[in-house]
C-alpha cells in the first residue's frame, strides 16, 4: 500500500557513464525472480496506491544493443539472446493457499517499454522465460480509479503488456482471468522498435518463424472504461502489433476465454499500420484470440462482446504488407477451428457509428484487410458463431486501394478454407454501406456481408440466416479492379460449397446494388448466396 505514487522504473544510466559503457541489467521488479533467475516462483502480489502506478522499462545512453533494463510486477524475469533461456512455473495464487493473484490499483496506471529489450509488464513470465510443465497461473487485475491505463511500447523487444508471458520469445502454458478497468480511458500504443508490441492477454511474439512454438492459454479478458475511449494503435516498428486477446505473433496453441470490451461513454478504436513492411514484419491490430503466423495452428474458443457509447472503428488504412485490423478470433495465417466446441458468438453494439476500413497505403500496402468475424487472410479451419451487430448511426465497410485489402462482416476471408456457420444480424439506425476497392491498382479488394470470401474453399459450404435492417439507405457498390465485388450473402468469388440461410433486408431508404466500373473482371454486386464461379447448391 502506498499513500502516494508507486513507481517501478528500471535503470536509465550506463554505469554512471554518458559514453559507450555497458549499461545492462538495471531492472526493477516487484515479484520473485529477476534476470537469469529460472525456477518455480509463487505468491500473490497486491498493490494499492493512492497516486499513480508506473511500470517503466529503462533507457540508457550507451551503444550497447541489449540493455535488459526491464520493469515488471509479477514473478519471472529475463534471459538474453546470448545467454540461452530460463524456465520454471510461475504461480501467483499458491502462497499459503491465497488465490488473489496479481492485483494493481492506482489513480492511473502506466506500463511503458524503454529502449532495447527493456520491456514492461504486469504478469508472470518475461523475456525468453519458458514455462515449465504446469505453466504460469494466476488472475490479473489492473484498476485506474480516476485516470487512464496506458500501455506504451518502446525500442526493440521493449513491449508493454498485461498478461502472462508478455515479452518476445517466451512460451508455455498460462492460465488466469484478466480484468483491466479505467475511469478515463485505456490506451495501447505500440513502439518504434521492432517487436515493441502492446497486448492485454496471455502470450507474446515467440520469434519462431515456423509457427510451431507457444502453448495453451486460458482465461477470460474484461476491459472497460467509464468516461474515455479504448484506443489501440500499432507502432512504427516491425511486428509492433496491438492486441486484446490471447496469442500474438507466431503463437501456436489452443486459446480460450471470453472477451468483454466496453467504453461506456466513449469509442473503441483499433488501428494497424506504420510497421517495417514485408510479409513477416506486420504490425497488425486484433481484438480476439490469435494473431499472425506462418501457419501456426490452435483451436480458439470464447465469446466476444464489444460495446461503445460512441463509435467502433477498425482502421487498416495506413497498413503496409499484412497489417490488418480485425474484430474476431483468428488473424492472418493463424489456422485452427473456432467456436466448434464452445460458443464463440460475437456481439457488437455501437452507440454512434461503426466503420471498418482497409489499406490505402500507396507504397507496399497489400494484405491490409479489415474484418468483423472469425478467420482472416489465408486462415483455415471451421468457424462457428452468431454475429449480432447493433449500430446507433451509420455502418460503413470500405475495401482498400491495394491488392488483397478486402473488408468483410462474416466468417472466412480471402484464400482461407473451411465450413463456416452462424447467423448474422445487422441493425443500423443510419445508412449501411459496403464499398469495394476503388481509386487504385489493387485487386481482390471485395466488400462482403456473409460467410466466405474470395477463394474461401475447403469446406462443405457456409450456412446461417442473415438479417439486415437500416433506417436509411443500403448500398453495396463494387469497385473498379479485378474481383473487387460487393456481396450480401454467403459465398464470394470462386468459393464452392452448398451455401444456405434465409436472407431478410429492410430499409427506410433506397437499396442499391451496383456492379463495378472500369476494365476489371468479376466485379459483381449480388444479394443472395453464391457468386462468380462459386459452385454448389444454394438455398
C-alpha positions in Angstrom: 0.0 0.0 0.0 1.3 3.4 -1.0 -0.1 6.7 0.2 1.3 8.5 -2.9 2.7 7.2 -6.2 4.3 3.8 -6.7 7.0 3.7 -9.4 8.7 0.6 -10.7 11.3 2.1 -13.0 14.4 0.4 -14.5 17.8 2.0 -14.7 18.5 4.8 -17.1 22.3 5.2 -17.0 25.2 3.3 -18.4 27.1 2.5 -15.2 27.1 6.2 -14.4 28.6 7.0 -17.8 27.3 9.1 -20.6 29.6 7.4 -23.2 29.9 3.9 -24.7 29.7 2.0 -21.4 28.0 -1.4 -20.8 24.7 -0.3 -19.2 22.8 -3.5 -18.7 20.6 -5.4 -16.3 19.4 -2.4 -14.3 15.9 -3.9 -13.9 13.2 -3.0 -11.4 10.7 -5.7 -10.3 8.0 -6.4 -7.7 7.9 -10.2 -7.6 10.1 -13.2 -7.3 12.9 -14.0 -9.8 15.0 -11.5 -11.8 17.4 -11.7 -14.7 18.6 -15.3 -15.3 16.6 -16.5 -12.2 14.9 -19.6 -13.5 12.9 -21.8 -11.3 9.4 -22.1 -9.8 8.2 -18.9 -8.0 4.9 -18.5 -6.2 2.9 -16.0 -4.2 0.2 -13.4 -4.7 1.0 -9.7 -5.3 -1.3 -7.0 -4.1 -0.6 -3.3 -4.8 -2.9 -0.4 -3.7 -1.6 3.1 -4.4 -3.4 6.4 -3.6 -1.5 8.0 -6.5 -0.2 6.7 -9.8 1.4 3.3 -10.6 4.2 3.5 -13.2 5.9 0.4 -14.5 8.6 1.8 -16.9 11.4 0.0 -18.7 14.8 1.6 -18.5 16.6 3.8 -21.0 20.4 4.1 -21.5 22.7 6.5 -23.3 25.4 4.0 -24.3 25.9 2.0 -27.5 25.1 -1.4 -26.1 22.4 -3.1 -28.2 20.9 -5.2 -25.4 20.2 -3.4 -22.2 17.8 -5.8 -20.5 16.6 -3.0 -18.1 13.1 -4.4 -17.7 10.4 -3.3 -15.3 7.6 -5.7 -14.2 5.1 -6.5 -11.5 5.0 -10.3 -11.4 7.2 -13.3 -11.0 9.9 -14.3 -13.5 12.4 -12.0 -15.2 14.6 -12.3 -18.3 17.2 -14.2 -20.1 19.1 -12.8 -23.1 19.9 -13.5 -26.7 23.5 -14.6 -25.8 22.6 -16.4 -22.5 20.1 -19.0 -23.6 16.7 -19.3 -21.8 15.5 -19.7 -18.3 12.4 -21.6 -17.2 10.0 -22.7 -14.5 6.4 -22.5 -13.3 5.2 -19.1 -12.0 2.2 -19.2 -9.8 0.7 -16.0 -8.3 -2.1 -17.9 -6.5 -0.4 -20.5 -4.4 1.3 -18.8 -1.4 -0.4 -20.0 1.8 -3.5 -21.0 -0.2 -4.0 -17.4 -1.3 -6.0 -17.1 -4.6 -5.7 -13.3 -5.1 -3.3 -13.4 -8.0 -1.8 -10.1 -9.1 -3.8 -7.0 -8.2 -2.7 -3.5 -9.1 -4.7 -0.4 -8.2 -3.8 3.3 -8.5 -5.3 6.6 -9.6 -3.7 5.9 -13.1 -1.6 3.0 -14.3 1.2 3.3 -17.0 3.1 0.3 -18.4 5.8 1.6 -20.7 8.7 -0.1 -22.5 12.1 1.5 -22.6 15.0 1.0 -25.0 16.3 -2.2 -26.4 14.9 -5.3 -24.6 13.8 -3.1 -21.7 10.2 -4.3 -21.6 7.5 -3.5 -19.1 4.7 -5.9 -18.0 2.2 -6.8 -15.3 2.0 -10.6 -15.2 4.2 -13.6 -14.8 7.0 -14.5 -17.3 9.5 -12.4 -19.0 11.9 -12.2 -21.9 12.8 -15.8 -23.1 11.3 -17.2 -19.9 10.0 -20.7 -20.8 7.1 -22.0 -18.7 7.5 -25.5 -17.1 5.1 -28.4 -17.1 2.4 -26.6 -15.1 2.8 -23.2 -16.8 2.1 -19.7 -15.4 -1.1 -19.2 -13.4 -3.0 -16.6 -11.6 -5.6 -13.9 -12.2 -4.5 -10.4 -13.0 -6.5 -7.2 -12.1 -5.4 -3.7 -13.0 -7.5 -0.7 -12.0 -7.1 3.1 -12.6 -9.6 4.7 -10.1 -9.6 8.2 -11.6 -7.4 8.2 -14.6 -6.2 6.1 -17.5 -4.5 2.8 -18.0 -1.8 3.2 -20.6 0.4 0.6 -22.4 3.2 2.2 -24.4 5.8 0.2 -26.4 9.4 1.4 -26.7 12.5 0.2 -28.5 13.4 -3.2 -29.9 11.8 -6.0 -27.9 10.6 -3.3 -25.4 6.9 -4.3 -25.3 4.3 -3.3 -22.8 1.8 -5.9 -21.7 -0.8 -7.0 -19.1 -0.9 -10.8 -19.1 1.4 -13.8 -18.6 4.5 -14.3 -20.8 4.3 -10.8 -22.3 7.7 -10.5 -24.0 9.4 -11.8 -27.1 10.5 -15.4 -27.2 8.6 -16.5 -24.1 6.4 -19.5 -24.4 4.5 -22.3 -22.5 1.0 -22.7 -21.0 -0.7 -19.9 -19.0 -4.0 -19.7 -17.1 -5.8 -16.8 -15.4 -8.5 -14.2 -15.9 -7.5 -10.6 -16.8 -9.5 -7.6 -15.7 -8.5 -4.0 -16.8 -10.7 -1.1 -15.7 -10.0 2.6 -16.0 -12.1 5.7 -15.3 -11.0 8.0 -18.2 -9.7 5.6 -20.9 -7.4 2.8 -21.9 -4.6 3.4 -24.5 -2.4 0.8 -26.1 0.2 2.4 -28.4 3.0 0.2 -29.8 6.5 1.5 -30.1 9.1 2.5 -32.7 11.3 -0.5 -32.2 10.8 -3.9 -33.7 8.7 -6.3 -31.6 7.6 -3.4 -29.3 4.0 -4.6 -29.2 1.3 -3.9 -26.7 -1.1 -6.6 -25.5 -3.8 -7.3 -22.9 -3.8 -11.1 -22.9 -1.6 -14.0 -22.3 1.1 -14.7 -25.0 3.7 -12.7 -27.0 5.8 -12.9 -30.1 7.5 -16.3 -29.9 10.1 -15.3 -32.5 9.7 -18.7 -34.2 9.2 -18.2 -37.9 7.8 -21.7 -38.4 4.9 -21.0 -36.1 5.4 -24.2 -34.0 6.1 -22.7 -30.6 3.6 -21.4 -28.0 1.3 -23.1 -25.5 -2.2 -23.4 -24.3 -3.6 -20.1 -23.0 -6.8 -19.9 -20.9 -8.7 -17.1 -19.2 -11.5 -14.5 -19.6 -10.5 -10.9 -20.5 -12.5 -7.9 -19.4 -11.5 -4.4 -20.5 -13.7 -1.4 -19.5 -13.7 2.3 -19.1 -16.3 4.7 -17.8 -15.8 8.0 -19.5 -13.0 7.7 -22.1 -12.0 5.8 -25.2 -10.4 2.4 -25.6 -7.7 3.2 -28.2 -5.2 0.6 -29.6 -2.8 1.7 -32.3 0.2 -0.1 -33.9 3.6 1.4 -33.8 6.2 2.2 -36.5 8.4 -0.7 -35.6 8.2 -4.1 -37.4 6.0 -6.6 -35.6 4.8 -3.9 -33.3 1.3 -5.2 -33.2 -1.5 -4.3 -30.7 -4.0 -6.8 -29.4 -6.6 -7.6 -26.8 -6.7 -11.4 -26.7 -4.5 -14.4 -26.1 -1.8 -15.4 -28.6 0.3 -13.0 -30.5 2.9 -13.0 -33.3 3.6 -16.6 -34.4 2.0 -18.1 -31.3 0.9 -21.7 -31.7 -1.5 -23.4 -29.3 -5.1 -23.6 -28.1 -6.6 -20.2 -26.9 -9.8 -19.8 -24.9 -11.7 -17.4 -22.8 -14.5 -14.9 -23.2 -13.5 -11.3 -24.2 -15.6 -8.4 -23.0 -14.7 -4.8 -24.0 -16.8 -1.7 -23.1 -16.3 2.0 -23.5 -19.4 3.2 -21.7 -19.4 6.8 -22.8 -16.6 6.7 -25.4 -15.3 4.9 -28.5 -13.4 1.7 -29.2 -10.7 2.2 -31.8 -8.2 -0.2 -33.3 -5.6 0.8 -35.9 -2.9 -1.1 -37.7 -0.1 0.2 -39.8 3.2 2.0 -39.8 5.5 -1.0 -39.4 8.5 -2.0 -41.3 6.7 -3.7 -44.2 7.2 -7.1 -45.8 5.1 -10.2 -45.1 7.0 -11.1 -41.9 7.1 -7.6 -40.4 3.4 -7.0 -39.8 2.1 -4.5 -37.2 -1.5 -5.7 -37.0 -4.4 -4.8 -34.8 -6.6 -7.5 -33.3 -9.4 -7.8 -30.8 -9.7 -11.5 -30.4 -7.5 -14.6 -29.8 -4.9 -15.5 -32.5 -2.5 -13.1 -34.3 -0.2 -13.5 -37.2 1.9 -16.5 -38.1 3.2 -18.6 -41.0 1.0 -21.5 -40.3 0.5 -21.6 -36.5 -2.3 -23.9 -35.5 -4.6 -23.7 -32.5 -8.2 -24.0 -31.5 -9.8 -20.7 -30.4 -12.9 -20.5 -28.2 -14.8 -17.9 -26.3 -17.4 -15.2 -27.0 -16.5 -11.6 -27.9 -18.7 -8.7 -26.7 -17.8 -5.1 -27.6 -19.9 -2.1 -26.6 -19.2 1.6 -27.1 -21.3 4.7 -26.2 -19.9 6.3 -29.4 -18.0 4.8 -32.3 -16.4 1.5 -33.0 -13.6 1.8 -35.6 -11.2 -0.7 -37.0 -8.8 1.1 -39.3 -6.2 -0.6 -41.6 -5.8 2.3 -44.0 -2.2 3.1 -43.0 -1.2 -0.6 -43.2 1.8 -1.8 -45.2 2.1 -5.5 -46.1 -0.1 -7.7 -43.8 -1.1 -5.0 -41.3 -4.7 -5.9 -40.8 -7.4 -4.7 -38.4 -9.9 -7.4 -37.1 -12.6 -8.0 -34.5 -12.8 -11.7 -34.2 -10.7 -14.8 -33.5 -8.0 -15.7 -36.0 -5.9 -13.2 -37.8 -3.6 -13.8 -40.8 -2.3 -17.4 -41.4 -3.5 -18.4 -38.0 -5.2 -21.8 -38.6 -7.5 -23.8 -36.4 -11.2 -24.4 -35.6 -13.1 -21.5 -33.9 -16.2 -21.9 -31.8 -16.7 -25.6 -32.6 -16.5 -26.9 -29.0 -17.9 -23.9 -27.1 -19.6 -20.7 -28.0 -17.7 -18.1 -30.0 -20.6 -15.7 -30.6 -19.7 -12.1 -31.5 -21.9 -9.2 -30.2 -21.2 -5.6 -31.2 -23.1 -2.5 -30.0 -22.0 1.0 -31.2 -24.0 3.9 -29.9 -23.0 6.0 -32.8 -21.1 4.8 -36.0 -19.4 1.5 -37.0 -16.6 1.7 -39.5 -14.2 -0.9 -40.9 -11.6 0.4 -43.4 -8.8 -1.5 -45.3 -5.4 -0.4 -46.5 -4.9 2.6 -48.8 -1.1 2.9 -48.4 0.2 3.5 -51.9 3.6 2.1 -51.1 3.9 -1.6 -50.1 0.3 -1.6 -48.8 -1.1 -5.0 -49.7 -2.8 -7.6 -47.5 -4.1 -4.9 -45.1 -7.6 -6.1 -44.7 -10.4 -5.3 -42.2 -12.9 -7.8 -40.9 -15.6 -8.3 -38.3 -15.8 -12.1 -37.9 -13.7 -15.1 -37.3 -10.9 -16.2 -39.7 -8.8 -13.7 -41.7 -6.5 -13.8 -44.7 -5.2 -17.3 -45.5 -6.6 -18.7 -42.3 -8.0 -22.2 -42.5 -10.5 -24.0 -40.2 -14.2 -24.4 -39.4 -15.5 -21.2 -37.8 -18.8 -21.1 -35.9 -20.6 -18.4 -34.0 -23.5 -16.0 -34.3 -22.7 -12.3 -35.2 -25.1 -9.7 -33.8 -24.4 -6.1 -34.6 -26.4 -3.0 -33.5 -25.4 0.5 -34.6 -27.0 3.8 -33.5 -25.6 5.7 -36.5 -24.2 4.7 -39.9 -22.4 1.4 -40.8 -19.5 1.5 -43.3 -17.2 -1.2 -44.6 -14.7 0.1 -47.1 -12.2 -2.1 -49.0 -8.7 -0.7 -49.7 -7.0 0.5 -52.9 -4.2 -2.1 -52.9 -4.4 -5.8 -53.6 -5.9 -8.2 -51.1 -7.3 -5.3 -49.0 -10.8 -6.7 -48.6 -13.4 -5.8 -46.0 -15.9 -8.3 -44.6 -18.6 -8.8 -42.0 -18.7 -12.5 -41.6 -16.5 -15.6 -41.0 -13.9 -16.6 -43.5 -11.7 -14.3 -45.5 -9.6 -14.3 -48.6 -7.9 -17.6 -49.6 -8.8 -19.4 -46.4 -10.8 -22.6 -46.2 -13.4 -24.4 -44.1 -17.0 -24.7 -43.2 -18.4 -21.5 -41.6 -21.7 -21.3 -39.7 -23.7 -18.9 -37.7 -26.5 -16.3 -38.1 -25.6 -12.7 -38.9 -27.8 -9.8 -37.8 -27.0 -6.1 -38.6 -29.4 -3.4 -37.3 -28.3 0.1 -38.2 -30.2 3.3 -37.5 -28.4 5.1 -40.3 -27.2 4.0 -43.7 -25.4 0.8 -44.4 -22.5 1.0 -47.0 -20.3 -1.9 -48.3 -17.9 -0.5 -50.8 -15.4 -2.5 -53.0 -12.0 -1.0 -53.6 -11.7 1.9 -56.0 -9.1 4.5 -57.0 -6.1 2.3 -57.0 -4.4 -0.6 -58.7 -5.4 -3.2 -56.1 -7.3 -6.4 -57.0 -9.4 -8.7 -54.7 -10.5 -5.7 -52.6 -14.0 -7.0 -52.1 -16.7 -5.9 -49.7 -19.0 -8.7 -48.3 -21.6 -9.2 -45.6 -21.7 -13.0 -45.2 -19.5 -16.0 -44.7 -16.9 -17.0 -47.2 -14.8 -14.6 -49.3 -12.7 -14.7 -52.4 -11.5 -18.3 -52.9 -12.5 -19.4 -49.4 -12.8 -23.1 -50.1 -12.1 -26.4 -48.4 -15.4 -27.0 -46.6 -18.9 -28.2 -47.4 -20.4 -24.7 -47.5 -21.4 -21.8 -45.4 -24.7 -21.5 -43.5 -26.7 -19.1 -41.3 -29.6 -16.8 -41.6 -28.8 -13.1 -42.5 -30.9 -10.2 -41.3 -30.1 -6.6 -42.4 -32.1 -3.6 -41.2 -31.4 0.1 -41.9 -33.2 3.3 -41.1 -31.5 4.8 -44.2 -30.1 3.6 -47.5 -28.4 0.3 -48.1 -25.6 0.4 -50.7 -23.5 -2.5 -51.9 -21.2 -1.0 -54.6 -18.4 -3.0 -56.3 -15.0 -1.4 -57.1 -13.1 -0.8 -60.3 -10.5 -3.6 -60.4 -10.5 -7.4 -60.7 -12.6 -9.2 -58.1 -13.5 -6.0 -56.2 -17.0 -7.2 -55.8 -19.8 -6.3 -53.4 -21.9 -9.1 -51.9 -24.7 -9.6 -49.4 -24.9 -13.4 -48.8 -22.7 -16.4 -48.3 -20.1 -17.4 -50.9 -18.0 -14.9 -52.9 -15.8 -15.4 -55.9 -14.6 -19.0 -56.6 -15.9 -20.1 -53.2 -17.5 -23.5 -53.7 -19.9 -25.3 -51.5 -23.6 -25.5 -50.6 -24.4 -22.1 -49.1 -27.7 -21.6 -47.3 -29.8 -19.5 -45.0 -32.7 -17.1 -45.1 -31.9 -13.5 -46.0 -34.0 -10.6 -44.8 -33.3 -7.0 -45.9 -35.3 -4.0 -44.7 -34.5 -0.3 -45.5 -36.0 3.1 -44.6 -34.5 4.4 -47.8 -33.1 3.1 -51.1 -31.5 -0.3 -51.6 -28.7 -0.2 -54.3 -26.5 -3.0 -55.6 -24.1 -1.6 -58.1 -21.6 -3.7 -60.2 -18.1 -2.3 -60.7 -16.9 0.1 -63.3 -13.6 0.2 -65.3 -11.9 -2.7 -67.1 -11.5 -5.2 -64.3 -13.3 -8.6 -64.2 -15.5 -10.3 -61.7 -16.8 -7.2 -60.0 -20.3 -8.4 -59.3 -22.9 -6.9 -57.0 -25.2 -9.5 -55.5 -27.9 -10.1 -52.9 -28.0 -13.8 -52.4 -25.8 -16.9 -51.9 -23.2 -17.9 -54.4 -21.1 -15.5 -56.5 -18.9 -15.7 -59.6 -17.8 -19.3 -60.2 -19.0 -20.4 -56.8 -20.2 -23.9 -57.5 -22.8 -25.7 -55.3 -26.4 -25.8 -54.3 -27.6 -22.6 -52.7 -30.8 -22.1 -50.8 
